[in-house]
Structures are given as C-alpha cells and as structure tokens.
C-alpha cells in the first residue's frame, strides 16, 4: 500500500525566469512563501529590525536604571552592617 505524495515539487532552474518571481511551497497545514525583495523592501526590513533592537536596548537600559540604585543601596547596607559587626544568625 503505497501512498501518493500530496504535494508537488517544482524545480526552478538557474536563469529560468518566472512571471511573478515567487516560489510557493504548500502542504496540508504549512505554507512557505519565498519572495525576492527589492532594494526599498530590504531597507524597510532593515529599519524595522534596527527599531526592534533599539527598543530592546532602551527597555533593558531602563530596567538597569531601576535595578542599579536598588543594588547600590543593598551593597551599602551590607557594607555598613559588616562595619558594625552585624552577623547573620546561624
């Protein structure tokens, strides 16, 4: 009992021109679409990636500005406790 493949594979040879310059691969539930980008589309994608990276850096630096003073206060309390001779129970 052999099962026939459900999809169809199309091989595009190098140099062969396609009218839409797109490749579609479709299966039952998944679909892959590969599109050749132009220069403006590549630039737009690059700008979006840089924007996401910048927002991530901005968020992480904001978190650092909140956590750094807390860490400094905790270090100062530990230093003062050590100088006063306070020991942990145990």
N, CA, C and O atoms as a GROMACS GRO file, in nm:
protein
  360
    1UNK      N    1   0.085  -0.118   0.000
    1UNK     CA    2   0.000   0.000   0.000
    1UNK      C    3   0.089   0.123   0.000
    1UNK      O    4   0.134   0.166   0.106
    2UNK      N    5   0.113   0.179  -0.115
    2UNK     CA    6   0.195   0.300  -0.125
    2UNK      C    7   0.105   0.421  -0.133
    2UNK      O    8   0.002   0.421  -0.200
    3UNK      N    9   0.148   0.522  -0.064
    3UNK     CA   10   0.070   0.645  -0.061
    3UNK      C   11   0.132   0.745  -0.158
    3UNK      O   12   0.253   0.768  -0.157
    4UNK      N   13   0.050   0.804  -0.239
    4UNK     CA   14   0.098   0.904  -0.333
    4UNK      C   15   0.131   1.033  -0.258
    4UNK      O   16   0.059   1.070  -0.166
    5UNK      N   17   0.239   1.101  -0.295
    5UNK     CA   18   0.269   1.228  -0.229
    5UNK      C   19   0.159   1.330  -0.254
    5UNK      O   20   0.102   1.340  -0.363
    6UNK      N   21   0.131   1.406  -0.148
    6UNK     CA   22   0.021   1.503  -0.158
    6UNK      C   23   0.063   1.633  -0.224
    6UNK      O   24  -0.018   1.700  -0.288
    7UNK      N   25   0.190   1.669  -0.210
    7UNK     CA   26   0.237   1.795  -0.267
    7UNK      C   27   0.302   1.775  -0.402
    7UNK      O   28   0.322   1.662  -0.447
    8UNK      N   29   0.334   1.883  -0.466
    8UNK     CA   30   0.401   1.880  -0.594
    8UNK      C   31   0.526   1.965  -0.583
    8UNK      O   32   0.520   2.078  -0.534
    9UNK      N   33   0.638   1.911  -0.627
    9UNK     CA   34   0.764   1.983  -0.619
    9UNK      C   35   0.794   2.042  -0.757
    9UNK      O   36   0.789   1.972  -0.858
   10UNK      N   37   0.824   2.168  -0.758
   10UNK     CA   38   0.859   2.235  -0.883
   10UNK      C   39   1.002   2.285  -0.870
   10UNK      O   40   1.034   2.359  -0.777
   11UNK      N   41   1.086   2.243  -0.961
   11UNK     CA   42   1.227   2.284  -0.959
   11UNK      C   43   1.245   2.396  -1.061
   11UNK      O   44   1.214   2.380  -1.179
   12UNK      N   45   1.296   2.508  -1.013
   12UNK     CA   46   1.322   2.622  -1.100
   12UNK      C   47   1.470   2.625  -1.127
   12UNK      O   48   1.551   2.645  -1.036
   13UNK      N   49   1.505   2.605  -1.251
   13UNK     CA   50   1.645   2.600  -1.289
   13UNK      C   51   1.706   2.741  -1.285
   13UNK      O   52   1.634   2.839  -1.306
   14UNK      N   53   1.838   2.752  -1.258
   14UNK     CA   54   1.903   2.884  -1.259
   14UNK      C   55   1.888   2.951  -1.395
   14UNK      O   56   1.908   2.889  -1.500
   15UNK      N   57   1.854   3.077  -1.391
   15UNK     CA   58   1.838   3.154  -1.514
   15UNK      C   59   1.698   3.147  -1.572
   15UNK      O   60   1.665   3.224  -1.662
   16UNK      N   61   1.615   3.056  -1.522
   16UNK     CA   62   1.479   3.046  -1.573
   16UNK      C   63   1.395   3.157  -1.511
   16UNK      O   64   1.392   3.172  -1.389
   17UNK      N   65   1.329   3.233  -1.592
   17UNK     CA   66   1.251   3.347  -1.544
   17UNK      C   67   1.110   3.301  -1.508
   17UNK      O   68   1.047   3.226  -1.581
   18UNK      N   69   1.064   3.348  -1.395
   18UNK     CA   70   0.927   3.324  -1.352
   18UNK      C   71   0.852   3.456  -1.365
   18UNK      O   72   0.909   3.564  -1.346
   19UNK      N   73   0.725   3.448  -1.396
   19UNK     CA   74   0.649   3.571  -1.418
   19UNK      C   75   0.636   3.652  -1.290
   19UNK      O   76   0.647   3.775  -1.294
   20UNK      N   77   0.611   3.588  -1.176
   20UNK     CA   78   0.590   3.661  -1.052
   20UNK      C   79   0.715   3.664  -0.964
   20UNK      O   80   0.717   3.734  -0.863
   21UNK      N   81   0.819   3.590  -1.001
   21UNK     CA   82   0.943   3.582  -0.923
   21UNK      C   83   0.915   3.537  -0.780
   21UNK      O   84   0.975   3.589  -0.686
   22UNK      N   85   0.825   3.441  -0.763
   22UNK     CA   86   0.790   3.390  -0.632
   22UNK      C   87   0.792   3.239  -0.634
   22UNK      O   88   0.770   3.177  -0.738
   23UNK      N   89   0.819   3.181  -0.520
   23UNK     CA   90   0.817   3.036  -0.505
   23UNK      C   91   0.721   3.004  -0.392
   23UNK      O   92   0.733   3.058  -0.283
   24UNK      N   93   0.627   2.916  -0.418
   24UNK     CA   94   0.531   2.875  -0.316
   24UNK      C   95   0.555   2.728  -0.284
   24UNK      O   96   0.573   2.647  -0.375
   25UNK      N   97   0.554   2.694  -0.158
   25UNK     CA   98   0.560   2.556  -0.114
   25UNK      C   99   0.443   2.538  -0.018
   25UNK      O  100   0.438   2.604   0.086
   26UNK      N  101   0.352   2.452  -0.052
   26UNK     CA  102   0.234   2.436   0.032
   26UNK      C  103   0.217   2.288   0.068
   26UNK      O  104   0.235   2.201  -0.016
   27UNK      N  105   0.182   2.262   0.194
   27UNK     CA  106   0.146   2.128   0.239
   27UNK      C  107   0.010   2.138   0.303
   27UNK      O  108  -0.062   2.236   0.283
   28UNK      N  109  -0.027   2.038   0.379
   28UNK     CA  110  -0.161   2.037   0.439
   28UNK      C  111  -0.186   2.158   0.527
   28UNK      O  112  -0.286   2.227   0.510
   29UNK      N  113  -0.094   2.185   0.621
   29UNK     CA  114  -0.120   2.293   0.715
   29UNK      C  115  -0.013   2.401   0.715
   29UNK      O  116  -0.028   2.502   0.783
   30UNK      N  117   0.094   2.382   0.640
   30UNK     CA  118   0.202   2.479   0.641
   30UNK      C  119   0.221   2.537   0.501
   30UNK      O  120   0.197   2.472   0.400
   31UNK      N  121   0.262   2.659   0.500
   31UNK     CA  122   0.284   2.725   0.373
   31UNK      C  123   0.409   2.811   0.383
   31UNK      O  124   0.424   2.887   0.478
   32UNK      N  125   0.497   2.798   0.288
   32UNK     CA  126   0.620   2.876   0.285
   32UNK      C  127   0.619   2.958   0.157
   32UNK      O  128   0.596   2.906   0.048
   33UNK      N  129   0.644   3.085   0.171
   33UNK     CA  130   0.645   3.174   0.056
   33UNK      C  131   0.779   3.247   0.055
   33UNK      O  132   0.813   3.316   0.151
   34UNK      N  133   0.853   3.232  -0.050
   34UNK     CA  134   0.981   3.298  -0.065
   34UNK      C  135   0.966   3.404  -0.172
   34UNK      O  136   0.927   3.373  -0.285
   35UNK      N  137   0.997   3.528  -0.138
   35UNK     CA  138   0.978   3.639  -0.231
   35UNK      C  139   1.110   3.712  -0.248
   35UNK      O  140   1.181   3.736  -0.150
   36UNK      N  141   1.142   3.747  -0.368
   36UNK     CA  142   1.262   3.826  -0.395
   36UNK      C  143   1.230   3.972  -0.361
   36UNK      O  144   1.136   4.030  -0.415
   37UNK      N  145   1.311   4.030  -0.271
   37UNK     CA  146   1.287   4.166  -0.226
   37UNK      C  147   1.362   4.266  -0.312
   37UNK      O  148   1.470   4.238  -0.364
   38UNK      N  149   1.302   4.381  -0.325
   38UNK     CA  150   1.369   4.491  -0.392
   38UNK      C  151   1.452   4.571  -0.293
   38UNK      O  152   1.448   4.544  -0.173
   39UNK      N  153   1.526   4.671  -0.341
   39UNK     CA  154   1.611   4.748  -0.250
   39UNK      C  155   1.534   4.825  -0.143
   39UNK      O  156   1.579   4.831  -0.029
   40UNK      N  157   1.420   4.882  -0.176
   40UNK     CA  158   1.342   4.957  -0.077
   40UNK      C  159   1.280   4.864   0.026
   40UNK      O  160   1.269   4.899   0.144
   41UNK      N  161   1.238   4.745  -0.016
   41UNK     CA  162   1.183   4.649   0.078
   41UNK      C  163   1.291   4.600   0.174
   41UNK      O  164   1.265   4.584   0.293
   42UNK      N  165   1.410   4.576   0.122
   42UNK     CA  166   1.522   4.534   0.209
   42UNK      C  167   1.556   4.644   0.308
   42UNK      O  168   1.582   4.616   0.425
   43UNK      N  169   1.556   4.767   0.263
   43UNK     CA  170   1.583   4.880   0.352
   43UNK      C  171   1.475   4.891   0.460
   43UNK      O  172   1.507   4.916   0.576
   44UNK      N  173   1.349   4.871   0.423
   44UNK     CA  174   1.240   4.878   0.521
   44UNK      C  175   1.254   4.768   0.625
   44UNK      O  176   1.233   4.792   0.744
   45UNK      N  177   1.288   4.648   0.583
   45UNK     CA  178   1.307   4.538   0.678
   45UNK      C  179   1.425   4.567   0.770
   45UNK      O  180   1.417   4.541   0.890
   46UNK      N  181   1.533   4.621   0.715
   46UNK     CA  182   1.649   4.657   0.797
   46UNK      C  183   1.614   4.763   0.900
   46UNK      O  184   1.659   4.754   1.015
   47UNK      N  185   1.536   4.862   0.862
   47UNK     CA  186   1.495   4.967   0.955
   47UNK      C  187   1.408   4.910   1.066
   47UNK      O  188   1.422   4.948   1.182
   48UNK      N  189   1.317   4.819   1.032
   48UNK     CA  190   1.231   4.757   1.133
   48UNK      C  191   1.314   4.676   1.232
   48UNK      O  192   1.291   4.681   1.352
   49UNK      N  193   1.412   4.599   1.182
   49UNK     CA  194   1.498   4.520   1.270
   49UNK      C  195   1.578   4.612   1.362
   49UNK      O  196   1.590   4.585   1.482
   50UNK      N  197   1.633   4.721   1.309
   50UNK     CA  198   1.708   4.816   1.392
   50UNK      C  199   1.618   4.882   1.496
   50UNK      O  200   1.661   4.906   1.609
   51UNK      N  201   1.494   4.912   1.460
   51UNK     CA  202   1.399   4.971   1.554
   51UNK      C  203   1.369   4.875   1.669
   51UNK      O  204   1.364   4.916   1.785
   52UNK      N  205   1.350   4.747   1.636
   52UNK     CA  206   1.325   4.648   1.741
   52UNK      C  207   1.446   4.635   1.833
   52UNK      O  208   1.430   4.629   1.955
   53UNK      N  209   1.566   4.631   1.776
   53UNK     CA  210   1.687   4.624   1.858
   53UNK      C  211   1.701   4.748   1.947
   53UNK      O  212   1.738   4.736   2.064
   54UNK      N  213   1.672   4.866   1.892
   54UNK     CA  214   1.684   4.990   1.968
   54UNK      C  215   1.584   4.991   2.083
   54UNK      O  216   1.617   5.032   2.195
   55UNK      N  217   1.459   4.946   2.056
   55UNK     CA  218   1.359   4.942   2.163
   55UNK      C  219   1.400   4.842   2.272
   55UNK      O  220   1.378   4.868   2.390
   56UNK      N  221   1.458   4.730   2.233
   56UNK     CA  222   1.506   4.634   2.332
   56UNK      C  223   1.617   4.693   2.417
   56UNK      O  224   1.618   4.676   2.539
   57UNK      N  225   1.711   4.762   2.353
   57UNK     CA  226   1.819   4.826   2.428
   57UNK      C  227   1.764   4.933   2.521
   57UNK      O  228   1.808   4.945   2.636
   58UNK      N  229   1.669   5.011   2.472
   58UNK     CA  230   1.609   5.116   2.555
   58UNK      C  231   1.538   5.055   2.676
   58UNK      O  232   1.550   5.107   2.787
   59UNK      N  233   1.465   4.947   2.655
   59UNK     CA  234   1.396   4.881   2.765
   59UNK      C  235   1.495   4.826   2.867
   59UNK      O  236   1.477   4.844   2.987
   60UNK      N  237   1.598   4.758   2.818
   60UNK     CA  238   1.695   4.699   2.910
   60UNK      C  239   1.774   4.805   2.986
   60UNK      O  240   1.805   4.787   3.104
   61UNK      N  241   1.806   4.916   2.920
   61UNK     CA  242   1.877   5.021   2.991
   61UNK      C  243   1.785   5.088   3.094
   61UNK      O  244   1.832   5.131   3.199
   62UNK      N  245   1.657   5.096   3.065
   62UNK     CA  246   1.561   5.149   3.163
   62UNK      C  247   1.551   5.060   3.284
   62UNK      O  248   1.542   5.108   3.397
   63UNK      N  249   1.551   4.929   3.261
   63UNK     CA  250   1.548   4.834   3.373
   63UNK      C  251   1.676   4.848   3.455
   63UNK      O  252   1.673   4.842   3.578
   64UNK      N  253   1.789   4.866   3.387
   64UNK     CA  254   1.916   4.884   3.458
   64UNK      C  255   1.912   5.009   3.546
   64UNK      O  256   1.963   5.008   3.657
   65UNK      N  257   1.851   5.117   3.497
   65UNK     CA  258   1.843   5.240   3.576
   65UNK      C  259   1.756   5.222   3.700
   65UNK      O  260   1.772   5.296   3.797
   66UNK      N  261   1.666   5.126   3.698
   66UNK     CA  262   1.584   5.099   3.816
   66UNK      C  263   1.656   5.003   3.911
   66UNK      O  264   1.651   5.021   4.032
   67UNK      N  265   1.722   4.902   3.856
   67UNK     CA  266   1.784   4.798   3.938
   67UNK      C  267   1.916   4.846   3.999
   67UNK      O  268   1.950   4.806   4.110
   68UNK      N  269   1.991   4.931   3.929
   68UNK     CA  270   2.122   4.976   3.978
   68UNK      C  271   2.112   5.048   4.113
   68UNK      O  272   2.190   5.015   4.202
   69UNK      N  273   2.022   5.143   4.133
   69UNK     CA  274   2.013   5.206   4.265
   69UNK      C  275   1.973   5.108   4.375
   69UNK      O  276   2.021   5.119   4.488
   70UNK      N  277   1.887   5.012   4.344
   70UNK     CA  278   1.849   4.911   4.443
   70UNK      C  279   1.971   4.829   4.482
   70UNK      O  280   1.991   4.801   4.601
   71UNK      N  281   2.053   4.790   4.385
   71UNK     CA  282   2.174   4.713   4.413
   71UNK      C  283   2.274   4.796   4.494
   71UNK      O  284   2.340   4.744   4.583
   72UNK      N  285   2.284   4.924   4.462
   72UNK     CA  286   2.376   5.010   4.538
   72UNK      C  287   2.332   5.027   4.683
   72UNK      O  288   2.416   5.025   4.773
   73UNK      N  289   2.203   5.042   4.706
   73UNK     CA  290   2.152   5.053   4.843
   73UNK      C  291   2.175   4.923   4.918
   73UNK      O  292   2.214   4.925   5.035
   74UNK      N  293   2.151   4.810   4.853
   74UNK     CA  294   2.174   4.681   4.920
   74UNK      C  295   2.321   4.663   4.952
   74UNK      O  296   2.355   4.612   5.060
   75UNK      N  297   2.410   4.703   4.862
   75UNK     CA  298   2.554   4.693   4.889
   75UNK      C  299   2.594   4.785   5.003
   75UNK      O  300   2.676   4.748   5.087
   76UNK      N  301   2.537   4.906   5.008
   76UNK     CA  302   2.569   4.999   5.116
   76UNK      C  303   2.522   4.945   5.251
   76UNK      O  304   2.594   4.957   5.351
   77UNK      N  305   2.404   4.887   5.255
   77UNK     CA  306   2.353   4.829   5.379
   77UNK      C  307   2.442   4.714   5.422
   77UNK      O  308   2.473   4.701   5.541
   78UNK      N  309   2.484   4.629   5.329
   78UNK     CA  310   2.573   4.518   5.363
   78UNK      C  311   2.707   4.568   5.414
   78UNK      O  312   2.763   4.511   5.508
   79UNK      N  313   2.760   4.674   5.352
   79UNK     CA  314   2.888   4.730   5.397
   79UNK      C  315   2.877   4.786   5.539
   79UNK      O  316   2.962   4.760   5.624
   80UNK      N  317   2.772   4.864   5.563
   80UNK     CA  318   2.754   4.923   5.696
   80UNK      C  319   2.732   4.815   5.800
   80UNK      O  320   2.786   4.824   5.910
   81UNK      N  321   2.654   4.712   5.767
   81UNK     CA  322   2.631   4.602   5.861
   81UNK      C  323   2.762   4.530   5.891
   81UNK      O  324   2.787   4.491   6.005
   82UNK      N  325   2.845   4.513   5.791
   82UNK     CA  326   2.974   4.450   5.812
   82UNK      C  327   3.065   4.533   5.900
   82UNK      O  328   3.136   4.480   5.985
   83UNK      N  329   3.065   4.664   5.879
   83UNK     CA  330   3.149   4.753   5.960
   83UNK      C  331   3.102   4.758   6.104
   83UNK      O  332   3.183   4.774   6.195
   84UNK      N  333   2.970   4.746   6.127
   84UNK     CA  334   2.916   4.747   6.262
   84UNK      C  335   2.931   4.612   6.332
   84UNK      O  336   2.907   4.603   6.452
   85UNK      N  337   2.970   4.509   6.259
   85UNK     CA  338   2.989   4.379   6.319
   85UNK      C  339   2.863   4.295   6.328
   85UNK      O  340   2.857   4.200   6.406
   86UNK      N  341   2.761   4.330   6.250
   86UNK     CA  342   2.637   4.252   6.249
   86UNK      C  343   2.663   4.122   6.174
   86UNK      O  344   2.713   4.124   6.062
   87UNK      N  345   2.628   4.011   6.237
   87UNK     CA  346   2.647   3.879   6.174
   87UNK      C  347   2.513   3.814   6.147
   87UNK      O  348   2.414   3.841   6.216
   88UNK      N  349   2.510   3.728   6.048
   88UNK     CA  350   2.390   3.653   6.020
   88UNK      C  351   2.370   3.546   6.126
   88UNK      O  352   2.467   3.486   6.173
   89UNK      N  353   2.246   3.522   6.164
   89UNK     CA  354   2.224   3.414   6.263
   89UNK      C  355   2.253   3.279   6.199
   89UNK      O  356   2.220   3.256   6.082
   90UNK      N  357   2.313   3.191   6.275
   90UNK     CA  358   2.334   3.057   6.221
   90UNK      C  359   2.464   3.002   6.245
   90UNK      O  360   2.492   2.889   6.204
   0.00000   0.00000   0.00000
